[in-house]
Amino acid sequence: MLNITDNKLNQKVDLMQYKAAQKVFPRRYYKYFNRFLLTFAIICLIVLFLPWTQNVIGEGYLTTLTPDQRPQTIQSPIPGRIEKWYVREGDFVQKGDTILHISEIKNEYFDPNLVERTGQQIRAKEMAVTSYQEKVKALNTQITALTNERSLKLEQARNKLIQSKLKVQSDSIDLEAANTNIIIAQRQYDRVVQLESEGLKAVTDVEEKRLKLQEAQAKLISQENKLLASKNDVINARVEINRIEAEYTDKISKARSDMFTAQSNQFDSEAQVTKLENEYTNYSIRNDMYYIRAPRSGYINRAVQGGVGEAFKEGDALVGIMPAKYDMAVETYVKPLDLPLMHLGEKVRIQFDGWPAIVFSGWPNLSYGTYGGVVVAVETFISENGKYRVLLAPDPEDHPWPKELRVGSGANTIALLEDVPIWFELWRQLNGFPPNYYQPDQEEMAKTEKK
């Protein structure tokens, strides 16, 4: 065997006397073996031309079809301290059932009568608003009265001004008459003096005319004084009109200023009432938040915050709940290379963890234990794991999914594409090419969307 010597063992020793040599060396062994190789080659050649369904394989897990049916945690919108638990993990709760009771940890909410006292403040401020409203009404009435009184006073002063002007006219006429009288008296006096110098009149007549002239002069001066007094009355009437306007303008302005101040206080009080009502509503709602209730019917999964007396911040998760009614779906992930091959309404085969299955990815009809699914959503942004998320719903044309499935369990998916020969699929796999670009039938897609 090692060719150490030229002596041939089979030439010196007859190996056919041994049973092992008798079974191995006969020529019929090569005949059967060649037939086997030929048959195997023919079968392999035939198999290479058998149809093979291209597919996209993904891994995922069970979830719910809609976001509102998925497991969730219950948070408290306010910080607090756990006082009492009303449920245990695994309990079923109806919507609105009390899960736990919490208490306050902020000192501004410690007062147990905070809501009632806020209500008292609201009523007091409402009374203040009413008082300011009545004050505004009284000031409006006062302004109306002052306006009417100013109108009457001004009318009275204007009448007096007219009277003064008429008196000025009368005194002016009297002054003209007095001027006329003094001219006449002067002429008569001059005539009497001339006649007395001619001896035709007596001295007494001259003295009488002189007396009348002096009386006329005195009356003229008196009439001038009256005219000046009448003119002065006109000026005084005008001054009185201006005084009345200034006086009542000041009074009305002061009343309006008081009214605006009262209105400002009224609006400020109304704003405070609104603020207090807002606080009253907030306090009332906050009191209701001391009891954490179930947002929907479901099962209590896990208490995130345990014990009694443990404090937490607002927004911290307190307990997890799983809705009682939900529609199952599969959340699977595919490679970016396979994303263009995924379409809405695409048929997918699913293998659930824990369910026995015999899977032939290229021959779906020969697979056993897989369930049908339909693509209902394809994510357009890559996930953290470097793949794209695809959501699958149960195929209504296939047999239903097992009722024992639970959200969160694993699932393997096989999206079925075109049928190609096996030799083509081997050639594609060896070269690392993607599957054939697949476009589903538009009519079938339209029917799927209508359903």
VEXDREN-2710 file (C-alpha; in Angstrom, 1 decimal):
% VEXDREN-2710
k/r/px/py/pz
1/MET/0.0/0.0/0.0
2/LEU/2.9/2.4/0.7
3/ASN/4.8/1.2/-2.4
4/ILE/7.9/0.5/-0.3
5/THR/8.8/-2.6/-2.3
6/ASP/8.2/-3.9/-5.8
7/ASN/6.8/-7.2/-4.6
8/LYS/3.1/-7.4/-5.3
9/LEU/1.2/-9.1/-2.6
10/ASN/-1.8/-10.0/-4.8
11/GLN/0.7/-11.8/-7.2
12/LYS/2.1/-14.0/-4.5
13/VAL/-1.0/-14.6/-2.4
14/ASP/-4.4/-15.6/-3.7
15/LEU/-6.8/-13.2/-2.1
16/MET/-9.9/-14.9/-3.5
17/GLN/-9.6/-17.6/-0.8
18/TYR/-10.7/-14.9/1.7
19/LYS/-14.5/-14.2/2.1
20/ALA/-13.9/-10.4/2.1
21/ALA/-12.1/-10.5/-1.2
22/GLN/-14.8/-12.7/-2.7
23/LYS/-17.4/-10.1/-1.8
24/VAL/-15.5/-7.1/-3.0
25/PHE/-13.5/-8.1/-6.1
26/PRO/-16.2/-9.6/-8.4
27/ARG/-16.9/-7.4/-11.4
28/ARG/-20.7/-7.4/-10.7
29/TYR/-20.2/-5.0/-7.9
30/TYR/-19.1/-2.2/-10.3
31/LYS/-22.0/-3.0/-12.5
32/TYR/-24.6/-2.3/-9.7
33/PHE/-22.7/0.7/-8.5
34/ASN/-22.6/2.2/-11.9
35/ARG/-26.3/1.6/-12.3
36/PHE/-26.9/3.3/-9.0
37/LEU/-24.9/6.4/-10.0
38/LEU/-26.6/6.6/-13.4
39/THR/-30.1/6.3/-11.8
40/PHE/-29.1/8.9/-9.2
41/ALA/-27.8/11.3/-11.9
42/ILE/-31.0/10.9/-13.9
43/ILE/-33.1/11.6/-10.8
44/CYS/-31.0/14.7/-9.9
45/LEU/-31.3/15.9/-13.4
46/ILE/-35.1/15.5/-13.3
47/VAL/-35.2/17.2/-9.9
48/LEU/-33.3/20.2/-11.2
49/PHE/-36.2/20.9/-13.6
50/LEU/-38.9/20.6/-10.8
51/PRO/-40.6/23.8/-9.9
52/TRP/-39.4/25.7/-6.8
53/THR/-41.2/28.6/-5.2
54/GLN/-39.0/31.5/-4.4
55/ASN/-39.6/33.0/-1.0
56/VAL/-38.6/35.6/1.5
57/ILE/-37.9/34.2/5.0
58/GLY/-38.3/36.3/8.1
59/GLU/-38.4/36.0/11.8
60/GLY/-40.8/37.8/14.2
61/TYR/-43.2/37.3/17.0
62/LEU/-46.9/37.4/17.6
63/THR/-48.6/40.8/18.3
64/THR/-52.0/42.4/17.9
65/LEU/-53.5/43.7/14.7
66/THR/-54.3/47.2/16.1
67/PRO/-52.2/49.3/18.5
68/ASP/-55.1/49.7/21.0
69/GLN/-55.2/45.9/21.5
70/ARG/-51.5/45.5/22.5
71/PRO/-50.2/45.0/26.0
72/GLN/-49.8/48.3/27.8
73/THR/-48.7/49.8/31.1
74/ILE/-50.9/52.0/33.3
75/GLN/-49.3/55.3/34.4
76/SER/-50.3/57.9/36.9
77/PRO/-50.4/61.4/35.5
78/ILE/-49.5/62.8/39.0
79/PRO/-46.8/61.8/41.4
80/GLY/-47.9/60.0/44.5
81/ARG/-47.4/57.1/47.0
82/ILE/-49.0/53.7/46.8
83/GLU/-51.5/53.2/49.6
84/LYS/-53.5/50.1/48.7
85/TRP/-53.6/47.4/46.0
86/TYR/-57.0/46.0/45.0
87/VAL/-55.8/43.4/42.5
88/ARG/-53.2/40.7/42.1
89/GLU/-51.2/39.7/39.1
90/GLY/-53.2/37.5/36.8
91/ASP/-56.6/38.9/37.9
92/PHE/-59.1/39.8/35.3
93/VAL/-60.5/43.4/35.6
94/GLN/-63.3/45.1/33.8
95/LYS/-63.0/48.6/32.4
96/GLY/-63.2/51.2/35.2
97/ASP/-62.3/48.7/38.0
98/THR/-60.1/50.2/40.7
99/ILE/-56.6/48.7/40.6
100/LEU/-54.8/50.7/43.4
101/HIS/-55.2/53.7/45.6
102/ILE/-52.5/56.4/45.8
103/SER/-52.0/59.5/48.0
104/GLU/-50.3/62.9/47.6
105/ILE/-46.7/63.7/48.1
106/LYS/-46.8/67.4/47.2
107/ASN/-47.3/69.7/50.1
108/GLU/-49.6/72.1/48.2
109/TYR/-52.2/69.3/47.8
110/PHE/-52.1/68.0/51.4
111/ASP/-55.2/69.8/52.5
112/PRO/-58.1/67.3/52.4
113/ASN/-60.6/70.1/52.1
114/LEU/-58.8/71.8/49.3
115/VAL/-61.7/71.5/46.8
116/GLU/-64.3/72.8/49.3
117/ARG/-62.2/75.8/50.2
118/THR/-61.5/76.6/46.6
119/GLY/-65.2/76.5/46.1
120/GLN/-65.7/79.0/48.9
121/GLN/-63.1/81.3/47.3
122/ILE/-65.0/81.1/44.1
123/ARG/-68.2/82.1/45.7
124/ALA/-66.5/85.0/47.5
125/LYS/-65.0/86.3/44.3
126/GLU/-68.3/85.9/42.5
127/MET/-69.9/88.2/45.1
128/ALA/-67.1/90.6/44.6
129/VAL/-67.9/90.5/40.9
130/THR/-71.5/91.2/41.6
131/SER/-70.6/94.2/43.8
132/TYR/-68.4/95.7/41.1
133/GLN/-71.2/95.2/38.6
134/GLU/-73.6/97.1/40.8
135/LYS/-71.0/99.8/41.4
136/VAL/-70.6/100.1/37.6
137/LYS/-74.4/100.4/37.2
138/ALA/-74.5/103.1/39.9
139/LEU/-71.7/105.1/38.3
140/ASN/-73.5/104.8/34.9
141/THR/-76.6/106.2/36.5
142/GLN/-74.6/109.0/38.1
143/ILE/-72.9/109.8/34.8
144/THR/-76.3/110.0/33.1
145/ALA/-77.7/112.3/35.8
146/LEU/-74.6/114.6/35.6
147/THR/-75.0/114.7/31.8
148/ASN/-78.6/115.7/32.1
149/GLU/-77.8/118.2/34.8
150/ARG/-75.0/119.7/32.7
151/SER/-77.4/120.0/29.7
152/LEU/-80.0/121.9/31.9
153/LYS/-77.3/124.1/33.5
154/LEU/-75.9/124.9/30.1
155/GLU/-79.3/125.7/28.7
156/GLN/-80.0/128.0/31.7
157/ALA/-76.6/129.7/31.2
158/ARG/-77.2/130.1/27.5
159/ASN/-80.6/131.7/28.2
160/LYS/-79.0/134.1/30.6
161/LEU/-76.4/134.9/27.9
162/ILE/-79.3/135.7/25.5
163/GLN/-81.0/137.8/28.1
164/SER/-77.7/139.7/28.7
165/LYS/-77.3/140.3/25.0
166/LEU/-80.8/141.5/24.7
167/LYS/-80.3/143.8/27.7
168/VAL/-77.1/145.1/26.0
169/GLN/-79.2/145.9/23.0
170/SER/-81.8/147.6/25.1
171/ASP/-79.2/149.6/27.0
172/SER/-77.6/150.6/23.7
173/ILE/-81.0/151.9/22.5
174/ASP/-81.5/153.8/25.8
175/LEU/-78.0/155.2/25.4
176/GLU/-78.8/156.5/21.9
177/ALA/-82.0/158.0/23.3
178/ALA/-80.0/159.6/26.1
179/ASN/-77.6/161.1/23.5
180/THR/-80.5/162.4/21.6
181/ASN/-82.0/163.9/24.8
182/ILE/-78.8/165.6/25.7
183/ILE/-78.5/167.1/22.2
184/ILE/-82.0/168.4/22.4
185/ALA/-81.4/169.7/25.9
186/GLN/-78.2/171.5/24.7
187/ARG/-80.0/173.1/21.9
188/GLN/-82.9/174.3/24.1
189/TYR/-80.4/175.6/26.6
190/ASP/-78.5/177.5/23.9
191/ARG/-81.7/178.9/22.5
192/VAL/-82.9/180.0/26.0
193/VAL/-79.5/181.6/26.7
194/GLN/-79.7/183.5/23.5
195/LEU/-83.2/184.6/24.1
196/GLU/-82.4/185.6/27.7
197/SER/-79.5/187.7/26.3
198/GLU/-81.9/189.4/24.0
199/GLY/-84.3/190.0/26.9
200/LEU/-86.9/187.6/25.7
201/LYS/-86.6/185.0/28.4
202/ALA/-86.2/185.2/32.0
203/VAL/-83.2/183.9/34.0
204/THR/-85.4/181.3/35.6
205/ASP/-86.0/179.8/32.2
206/VAL/-82.3/179.6/31.6
207/GLU/-81.7/177.9/34.9
208/GLU/-84.6/175.5/34.2
209/LYS/-83.0/174.5/30.8
210/ARG/-79.6/174.2/32.4
211/LEU/-81.1/171.9/35.0
212/LYS/-82.6/169.8/32.2
213/LEU/-79.3/169.7/30.4
214/GLN/-77.5/168.5/33.5
215/GLU/-80.2/165.9/34.1
216/ALA/-79.8/164.7/30.5
217/GLN/-76.0/164.5/30.9
218/ALA/-76.4/162.6/34.2
219/LYS/-78.9/160.2/32.5
220/LEU/-76.4/159.7/29.7
221/ILE/-73.6/158.7/32.1
222/SER/-76.0/156.4/34.0
223/GLN/-77.1/154.8/30.7
224/GLU/-73.5/154.3/29.7
225/ASN/-72.9/152.6/33.1
226/LYS/-75.9/150.4/32.5
227/LEU/-74.6/149.5/29.0
228/LEU/-71.2/148.6/30.4
229/ALA/-72.9/146.5/33.2
230/SER/-75.0/144.7/30.5
231/LYS/-71.9/143.9/28.5
232/ASN/-70.2/142.7/31.7
233/ASP/-73.3/140.5/32.3
234/VAL/-72.8/139.0/28.8
235/ILE/-69.2/138.3/29.6
236/ASN/-70.2/136.8/32.9
237/ALA/-72.8/134.6/31.2
238/ARG/-70.1/133.3/28.8
239/VAL/-67.8/132.6/31.7
240/GLU/-70.6/130.8/33.5
241/ILE/-71.1/128.6/30.5
242/ASN/-67.5/127.7/30.4
243/ARG/-67.4/127.1/34.2
244/ILE/-70.4/124.8/34.0
245/GLU/-68.9/122.9/31.1
246/ALA/-65.6/122.5/33.0
247/GLU/-67.3/121.6/36.3
248/TYR/-69.5/119.0/34.9
249/THR/-66.8/117.6/32.6
250/ASP/-64.6/117.2/35.6
251/LYS/-67.5/115.5/37.5
252/ILE/-68.4/113.2/34.6
253/SER/-64.7/112.4/34.0
254/LYS/-64.2/111.5/37.6
255/ALA/-67.4/109.3/37.6
256/ARG/-66.2/107.6/34.4
257/SER/-62.8/107.1/35.9
258/ASP/-64.4/105.5/38.9
259/MET/-66.6/103.4/36.6
260/PHE/-63.6/102.2/34.6
261/THR/-61.8/101.4/37.8
262/ALA/-64.8/99.4/39.0
263/GLN/-65.0/97.7/35.6
264/SER/-61.2/96.9/35.8
265/ASN/-61.7/95.4/39.3
266/GLN/-64.8/93.5/38.0
267/PHE/-62.8/92.0/35.1
268/ASP/-59.9/91.2/37.4
269/SER/-62.3/89.5/39.8
270/GLU/-63.9/87.6/36.9
271/ALA/-60.4/86.5/35.8
272/GLN/-59.7/85.4/39.3
273/VAL/-63.0/83.5/39.4
274/THR/-62.1/81.8/36.1
275/LYS/-58.7/80.9/37.5
276/LEU/-60.2/79.6/40.7
277/GLU/-62.8/77.6/38.7
278/ASN/-59.9/76.1/36.7
279/GLU/-58.1/75.2/39.9
280/TYR/-61.3/73.8/41.4
281/THR/-61.8/71.6/38.3
282/ASN/-58.1/70.5/38.4
283/TYR/-58.4/69.7/42.1
284/SER/-61.6/67.7/41.5
285/ILE/-60.0/65.8/38.7
286/ARG/-56.8/65.3/40.7
287/ASN/-58.9/63.8/43.5
288/ASP/-60.3/61.3/41.0
289/MET/-56.8/60.4/40.0
290/TYR/-56.0/59.0/43.5
291/TYR/-57.8/55.8/42.4
292/ILE/-56.0/54.2/39.4
293/ARG/-58.6/52.4/37.3
294/ALA/-58.4/50.0/34.4
295/PRO/-58.7/51.8/31.1
296/ARG/-60.1/48.6/29.5
297/SER/-61.0/45.1/30.3
298/GLY/-58.1/42.7/30.5
299/TYR/-55.7/40.7/32.6
300/ILE/-53.2/42.2/35.1
301/ASN/-49.8/41.0/33.8
302/ARG/-47.2/42.5/36.2
303/ALA/-47.1/45.1/38.9
304/VAL/-44.2/47.4/37.9
305/GLN/-44.3/49.3/41.2
306/GLY/-44.7/47.0/44.2
307/GLY/-45.4/47.3/47.9
308/VAL/-47.2/49.9/49.9
309/GLY/-45.8/53.4/50.6
310/GLU/-43.5/53.4/47.6
311/ALA/-43.4/56.8/45.9
312/PHE/-43.3/57.3/42.2
313/LYS/-43.1/60.2/39.7
314/GLU/-45.7/61.3/37.2
315/GLY/-45.7/59.1/34.1
316/ASP/-44.0/56.2/35.8
317/ALA/-45.5/52.8/34.9
318/LEU/-47.4/51.2/37.7
319/VAL/-48.9/48.0/36.4
320/GLY/-49.1/46.2/33.0
321/ILE/-52.4/45.0/31.5
322/MET/-53.2/42.8/28.6
323/PRO/-56.6/43.5/26.8
324/ALA/-59.0/40.6/27.0
325/LYS/-60.2/40.8/23.4
326/TYR/-57.7/41.3/20.6
327/ASP/-57.0/40.2/17.0
328/MET/-53.8/38.3/16.5
329/ALA/-51.2/39.3/14.0
330/VAL/-47.5/38.5/13.3
331/GLU/-44.8/41.2/13.3
332/THR/-42.0/39.9/11.1
333/TYR/-38.8/41.5/9.9
334/VAL/-37.2/41.2/6.4
335/LYS/-33.9/42.3/5.0
336/PRO/-33.7/45.5/3.0
337/LEU/-32.8/43.4/-0.1
338/ASP/-36.2/41.7/0.2
339/LEU/-38.3/44.7/1.0
340/PRO/-39.3/45.5/-2.7
341/LEU/-40.7/42.0/-2.9
342/MET/-43.2/42.6/-0.1
343/HIS/-46.7/44.0/-1.1
344/LEU/-49.9/44.6/0.7
345/GLY/-52.2/41.5/0.3
346/GLU/-49.2/39.2/-0.2
347/LYS/-49.7/35.6/0.9
348/VAL/-47.4/34.4/3.7
349/ARG/-46.9/31.0/5.4
350/ILE/-46.3/31.2/9.2
351/GLN/-44.7/28.6/11.5
352/PHE/-45.5/29.3/15.2
353/ASP/-43.1/28.4/18.0
354/GLY/-44.4/25.4/19.9
355/TRP/-46.5/24.1/17.0
356/PRO/-44.9/21.1/15.2
357/ALA/-44.5/21.7/11.6
358/ILE/-42.7/20.1/8.6
359/VAL/-41.6/23.0/6.3
360/PHE/-40.5/22.8/2.7
361/SER/-39.8/26.4/1.9
362/GLY/-39.7/25.8/-1.9
363/TRP/-42.8/23.5/-1.9
364/PRO/-45.4/25.1/0.3
365/ASN/-48.0/22.6/-0.7
366/LEU/-46.0/19.8/0.9
367/SER/-45.5/21.7/4.2
368/TYR/-47.4/20.7/7.2
369/GLY/-48.2/22.7/10.4
370/THR/-47.9/26.1/8.8
371/TYR/-50.7/28.7/8.8
372/GLY/-51.7/31.4/6.2
373/GLY/-51.2/35.1/6.6
374/VAL/-51.7/38.2/4.6
375/VAL/-49.5/41.3/4.6
376/VAL/-51.5/44.3/5.9
377/ALA/-48.7/46.8/6.6
378/VAL/-45.1/47.4/5.4
379/GLU/-42.9/49.8/7.4
380/THR/-41.2/52.4/5.4
381/PHE/-38.4/53.1/7.9
382/ILE/-35.7/50.7/8.9
383/SER/-35.9/49.2/12.5
384/GLU/-33.1/49.1/15.0
385/ASN/-32.2/45.6/14.1
386/GLY/-31.4/46.7/10.5
387/LYS/-34.5/45.1/9.0
388/TYR/-37.9/46.4/7.9
389/ARG/-41.0/45.5/9.9
390/VAL/-44.0/43.8/8.1
391/LEU/-47.3/43.2/9.8
392/LEU/-49.3/40.0/8.9
393/ALA/-52.9/39.3/9.6
394/PRO/-54.7/35.9/9.5
395/ASP/-55.6/34.7/6.0
396/PRO/-59.4/34.5/5.8
397/GLU/-59.1/31.9/3.0
398/ASP/-56.9/29.6/5.1
399/HIS/-57.7/27.6/8.2
400/PRO/-57.8/29.7/11.4
401/TRP/-54.8/30.2/13.7
402/PRO/-54.7/28.2/17.0
403/LYS/-56.6/29.8/19.8
404/GLU/-53.8/28.9/22.3
405/LEU/-51.4/31.4/20.7
406/ARG/-50.2/34.2/23.0
407/VAL/-48.9/37.6/22.2
408/GLY/-45.1/37.7/22.3
409/SER/-44.3/34.1/21.1
410/GLY/-42.0/33.6/18.2
411/ALA/-43.0/33.0/14.6
412/ASN/-41.1/32.2/11.4
413/THR/-42.6/33.5/8.1
414/ILE/-42.2/32.5/4.5
415/ALA/-43.4/34.9/1.9
416/LEU/-44.2/33.1/-1.4
417/LEU/-43.0/34.5/-4.7
418/GLU/-42.7/33.2/-8.2
419/ASP/-42.2/29.5/-9.2
420/VAL/-38.8/28.8/-10.9
421/PRO/-36.9/25.6/-11.7
422/ILE/-34.6/24.2/-9.0
423/TRP/-31.5/24.7/-11.2
424/PHE/-32.3/28.4/-11.5
425/GLU/-32.7/28.7/-7.7
426/LEU/-29.4/26.9/-7.1
427/TRP/-27.7/29.1/-9.7
428/ARG/-29.2/32.2/-8.0
429/GLN/-28.2/31.1/-4.5
430/LEU/-24.6/30.3/-5.6
431/ASN/-24.3/33.8/-7.2
432/GLY/-25.9/35.6/-4.3
433/PHE/-28.6/37.2/-6.6
434/PRO/-31.9/38.4/-5.1
435/PRO/-35.2/36.6/-6.0
436/ASN/-36.9/37.6/-9.2
437/TYR/-38.6/41.0/-8.9
438/TYR/-42.1/40.0/-8.1
439/GLN/-45.3/42.0/-8.8
440/PRO/-48.6/40.5/-7.6
441/ASP/-51.6/40.3/-9.8
442/GLN/-53.4/43.7/-9.7
443/GLU/-56.9/42.1/-9.9
444/GLU/-56.2/39.9/-6.9
445/MET/-54.8/42.9/-5.0
446/ALA/-57.9/44.8/-5.7
447/LYS/-60.1/42.0/-4.4
448/THR/-58.0/41.7/-1.3
449/GLU/-58.3/45.5/-0.6
450/LYS/-62.1/45.4/-1.1
451/LYS/-62.3/42.5/1.5
END
